[in-house]
Amino acid sequence: MLDRPIRTDTFYPNDLDTLRAVFDAMCQEFDVLPDTAAAHSVARELIRLFQTGMTEPAMLMIAVRARWQGDWKTEDSNAA
């Protein structure tokens, strides 16, 4: 499941492009507005997963969806 070794120090431009694309897709799918607590949670989880070596967009989306269903989903996901 891991695409590359664990990294905690540097993100390259293509890494940021991947993270941004997945973040945008997840926020749209979850109907979460940017700069809300829910969006920050999505971003934190994406970075955590990426740093553990999960770098494929499809795998990131699967993992974030699972987390969303399990822990984050609230009735008012657009609240700040």
C-alpha positions as CSV (number, residue, x, y, z in Angstrom):
1,M,0.0,0.0,0.0
2,L,2.9,2.4,0.6
3,D,4.3,3.9,-2.6
4,R,7.5,5.2,-1.2
5,P,9.5,5.3,2.0
6,I,8.3,7.4,5.0
7,R,9.2,11.0,4.7
8,T,8.6,13.9,7.1
9,D,10.8,16.7,5.9
10,T,10.2,17.9,2.3
11,F,7.3,18.2,-0.1
12,Y,8.1,18.7,-3.8
13,P,5.9,20.6,-6.2
14,N,4.4,17.5,-7.6
15,D,3.7,16.3,-4.1
16,L,1.8,19.5,-3.4
17,D,-0.1,19.2,-6.7
18,T,-1.2,15.7,-5.7
19,L,-2.2,16.8,-2.2
20,R,-4.1,19.8,-3.5
21,A,-6.0,17.8,-6.1
22,V,-7.0,15.2,-3.6
23,F,-7.9,17.8,-1.0
24,D,-10.1,19.7,-3.5
25,A,-11.8,16.4,-4.6
26,M,-12.5,15.3,-1.0
27,C,-13.8,18.7,0.0
28,Q,-16.2,18.7,-3.0
29,E,-17.3,15.1,-2.3
30,F,-17.9,15.8,1.4
31,D,-19.5,19.2,0.7
32,V,-16.9,20.9,2.9
33,L,-16.0,24.5,2.5
34,P,-12.3,25.4,2.5
35,D,-10.9,27.1,5.6
36,T,-13.3,25.3,8.0
37,A,-12.5,22.9,10.8
38,A,-13.6,19.9,8.6
39,A,-11.4,21.0,5.7
40,H,-8.4,21.4,8.1
41,S,-9.0,17.9,9.3
42,V,-9.0,16.6,5.8
43,A,-5.8,18.4,5.0
44,R,-4.1,17.1,8.2
45,E,-5.1,13.5,7.4
46,L,-3.8,13.8,3.8
47,I,-0.5,15.1,5.0
48,R,-0.2,12.4,7.6
49,L,-1.0,9.7,5.1
50,F,1.4,11.2,2.5
51,Q,4.2,11.3,5.1
52,T,3.8,7.7,5.9
53,G,4.3,6.8,2.2
54,M,0.8,6.7,0.8
55,T,1.2,9.0,-2.3
56,E,-1.2,7.6,-4.9
57,P,-4.2,9.8,-5.2
58,A,-6.7,6.9,-5.4
59,M,-5.3,5.4,-2.2
60,L,-5.3,8.7,-0.4
61,M,-9.0,9.2,-1.4
62,I,-9.9,5.7,-0.1
63,A,-8.2,6.3,3.2
64,V,-9.7,9.8,3.7
65,R,-13.2,8.5,2.8
66,A,-12.8,5.7,5.4
67,R,-11.7,8.2,8.0
68,W,-14.5,10.6,7.1
69,Q,-17.2,7.9,7.5
70,G,-15.7,6.7,10.7
71,D,-14.7,9.8,12.6
72,W,-15.3,13.2,11.0
73,K,-18.7,13.3,9.5
74,T,-20.9,15.8,11.3
75,E,-24.3,17.2,10.5
76,D,-22.8,20.7,9.9
77,S,-19.6,19.9,8.1
78,N,-19.4,23.5,6.7
79,A,-19.2,25.1,10.1
80,A,-16.0,26.9,11.0
